[in-house]
Amino acid sequence: MSYEVIVVGGSIAGLAAAMQLARARRRVLVLDSGEPRNRFAQLSHGFFGHDGQPPSAILANARSQLLSYGTVSFVEGLATHAVKTGEEYTVTTASGALHTASRLILATGVSDDLSSIPGLQERWGISMLHCFYCHGYEVAGRRLGVLATSERSLQTAMLLPDWSEHVTLFTNGVLALAPEQLAELRTRGVGVEAEPVVALLGDAPALSGLRLDDGRISPVDALFVNPRTRMASPLAEQLGCEFDEGPSGLFIRTGGDKQTTIRGVYAAGDAARPAHNASWAAADGVTAGISTHQSLTLAQSVCR
Ligand SMILES: Cc1cc2nc3c(=O)[nH]c(=O)nc-3n(C[C@H](O)[C@H](O)[C@H](O)COP(=O)(O)OP(=O)(O)OC[C@H]3O[C@@H](n4cnc5c(N)ncnc54)[C@H](O)[C@@H]3O)c2cc1C
């Protein structure tokens, strides 16, 4: 079936983009495989007007508001392939259905590589946390750790004392700290543990401590860690979009209007920005939706 715009990814960025197009009375298809990145968390925080709500409830509400517009279709399923054919884009789903449109918005998100530490997956979003703005308040005052994955972990450790006075940075063979960095951490009251972490302890999804290589146990209630991310979908690569390197992995390169390096293909949300949260994803989606709408009529979007 033919649409004006296909949005691949029906979570925060995709639904925000589709809403702008729906309100402009355009024929939009949203394709979604139902695996938003924050599905492991019980509650979402800091998202304007939705603080403390379950992520699934936020999406269900947004989807039902979107579907009240008559020009929107929502299909559950995985888009496996996207290709430009003439002036149109054709998206194939895992069920073999073909959908075409003159514009494409990729809001497919990223996925976190949780394979590096045994026990991380079952604690992810509960006691293993990626962001203190999202979940720091809920563990304030507890024994907090930062498991180093890159240079960025040093910043996390420097900021985390705003949430607790019991903070330890586990350098885990990843960070070699200079004397002045150690002094800065001391000023902030952060302990530093150089012995590698070998196991996570406690009844998952809870965490009670970390076993270190020398056999010691360091008591920790919540551990902040920034895993590597990868594109949740191969579509941008298939279409020939260019990428940039962010602090946790690649993201799709876009202009200020969220158009990718491929004309007619827009991208929004975690997949198309270096820093990630729900509010930025929603804002990106709005920009992509408005730019895409304007591109159907104007040579240049006002969002550039
Ligand atoms: C554990 C955890 C907790 C978090 N908590 C918070 C929080 O409290 N507050 C906050 O602001 N941020 C939070 N975040 C960050 C937030 O989840 C992301 O920034 C946000 O979800 C990004 O939205 P998005 O729409 O870009 O991508 P996503 O929400 O990841 O959605 C992408 C969608 O695209 C779909 N998709 C992917 N590929 C395809 C395909 N090929 N075909 C069809 N559909 C596809 C997926 O199924 C998914 O539904 C959290 C992140 C994590 C990991």
The ligand as an SDF file (V2000), in Angstrom:
LIG
                    3D

 53 58  0  0  0  0  0  0  0  0999 V2000
   16.8180    0.9150   30.8940 C   0  0  0  0  0  0  0  0  0  0  0  0
   16.5590    2.2870   30.3300 C   0  0  0  0  0  0  0  0  0  0  0  0
   15.7650    3.1810   31.0470 C   0  0  0  0  0  0  0  0  0  0  0  0
   15.5450    4.4590   30.5330 C   0  0  0  0  0  0  0  0  0  0  0  0
   14.8420    5.3440   31.2950 N   0  0  0  0  0  0  0  0  0  0  0  0
   14.6290    6.5950   30.8490 C   0  0  0  0  0  0  0  0  0  0  0  0
   13.9200    7.5440   31.6550 C   0  0  0  0  0  0  0  0  0  0  0  0
   13.5110    7.2430   32.7710 O   0  0  0  0  0  0  0  0  0  0  0  0
   13.7680    8.8010   31.1430 N   0  0  0  0  0  0  0  0  0  0  0  0
   14.2340    9.1630   29.9200 C   0  0  0  0  0  0  0  0  0  0  0  0
   14.0500   10.3220   29.5190 O   0  0  0  0  0  0  0  0  0  0  0  0
   14.9030    8.2790   29.1270 N   0  0  0  0  0  0  0  0  0  0  0  0
   15.1010    7.0120   29.5610 C   0  0  0  0  0  0  0  0  0  0  0  0
   15.7960    6.1120   28.7950 N   0  0  0  0  0  0  0  0  0  0  0  0
   16.2110    6.5110   27.4320 C   0  0  0  0  0  0  0  0  0  0  0  0
   14.9980    6.3310   26.4940 C   0  0  0  0  0  0  0  0  0  0  0  0
   14.4940    5.0190   26.6400 O   0  0  0  0  0  0  0  0  0  0  0  0
   15.3850    6.5550   25.0340 C   0  0  0  0  0  0  0  0  0  0  0  0
   16.0860    7.7790   24.9050 O   0  0  0  0  0  0  0  0  0  0  0  0
   14.1260    6.5850   24.1750 C   0  0  0  0  0  0  0  0  0  0  0  0
   13.4100    5.3730   24.3140 O   0  0  0  0  0  0  0  0  0  0  0  0
   14.4860    6.7980   22.6990 C   0  0  0  0  0  0  0  0  0  0  0  0
   13.3070    6.7930   21.9570 O   0  0  0  0  0  0  0  0  0  0  0  0
   13.3460    6.3230   20.4280 P   0  0  0  0  0  0  0  0  0  0  0  0
   11.9480    6.4720   19.9600 O   0  0  0  0  0  0  0  0  0  0  0  0
   14.4240    7.0210   19.7090 O   0  0  0  0  0  0  0  0  0  0  0  0
   13.7950    4.7920   20.4680 O   0  0  0  0  0  0  0  0  0  0  0  0
   13.1190    3.5580   21.1910 P   0  0  0  0  0  0  0  0  0  0  0  0
   12.2710    3.9910   22.3330 O   0  0  0  0  0  0  0  0  0  0  0  0
   14.2040    2.5970   21.4830 O   0  0  0  0  0  0  0  0  0  0  0  0
   12.1440    2.9610   20.1030 O   0  0  0  0  0  0  0  0  0  0  0  0
   12.5680    2.4290   18.8820 C   0  0  0  0  0  0  0  0  0  0  0  0
   11.3790    1.6520   18.3260 C   0  0  0  0  0  0  0  0  0  0  0  0
   11.6770    1.2290   16.9840 O   0  0  0  0  0  0  0  0  0  0  0  0
   11.2920   -0.1150   16.8580 C   0  0  0  0  0  0  0  0  0  0  0  0
   12.0940   -0.6930   15.7840 N   0  0  0  0  0  0  0  0  0  0  0  0
   13.4480   -0.8440   15.7140 C   0  0  0  0  0  0  0  0  0  0  0  0
   13.8020   -1.4090   14.5560 N   0  0  0  0  0  0  0  0  0  0  0  0
   12.6560   -1.6190   13.8880 C   0  0  0  0  0  0  0  0  0  0  0  0
   12.3760   -2.1810   12.6200 C   0  0  0  0  0  0  0  0  0  0  0  0
   13.3590   -2.6090   11.8280 N   0  0  0  0  0  0  0  0  0  0  0  0
   11.0860   -2.2920   12.2250 N   0  0  0  0  0  0  0  0  0  0  0  0
   10.0740   -1.8390   13.0290 C   0  0  0  0  0  0  0  0  0  0  0  0
   10.2930   -1.2710   14.2350 N   0  0  0  0  0  0  0  0  0  0  0  0
   11.5660   -1.1700   14.6480 C   0  0  0  0  0  0  0  0  0  0  0  0
   11.5440   -0.7400   18.2250 C   0  0  0  0  0  0  0  0  0  0  0  0
   10.7970   -1.9190   18.4090 O   0  0  0  0  0  0  0  0  0  0  0  0
   11.0830    0.3950   19.1440 C   0  0  0  0  0  0  0  0  0  0  0  0
    9.7070    0.3110   19.4360 O   0  0  0  0  0  0  0  0  0  0  0  0
   16.0650    4.8360   29.2780 C   0  0  0  0  0  0  0  0  0  0  0  0
   16.8590    3.9310   28.5560 C   0  0  0  0  0  0  0  0  0  0  0  0
   17.1230    2.6780   29.0840 C   0  0  0  0  0  0  0  0  0  0  0  0
   18.0120    1.7430   28.3320 C   0  0  0  0  0  0  0  0  0  0  0  0
  1  2  1  0
  2  3  1  0
  2 52  2  0
  3  4  2  0
  4  5  1  0
  4 50  1  0
  5  6  2  0
  6  7  1  0
  6 13  1  0
  7  8  2  0
  7  9  1  0
  9 10  1  0
 10 11  2  0
 10 12  1  0
 12 13  2  0
 13 14  1  0
 14 15  1  0
 14 50  1  0
 15 16  1  0
 16 17  1  0
 16 18  1  0
 18 19  1  0
 18 20  1  0
 20 21  1  0
 20 22  1  0
 22 23  1  0
 23 24  1  0
 24 25  2  0
 24 26  1  0
 24 27  1  0
 27 28  1  0
 28 29  2  0
 28 30  1  0
 28 31  1  0
 31 32  1  0
 32 33  1  0
 33 34  1  0
 33 48  1  0
 34 35  1  0
 35 36  1  0
 35 46  1  0
 36 37  1  0
 36 45  1  0
 37 38  2  0
 38 39  1  0
 39 40  1  0
 39 45  2  0
 40 41  1  0
 40 42  2  0
 42 43  1  0
 43 44  2  0
 44 45  1  0
 46 47  1  0
 46 48  1  0
 48 49  1  0
 50 51  2  0
 51 52  1  0
 52 53  1  0
M  END
$$$$
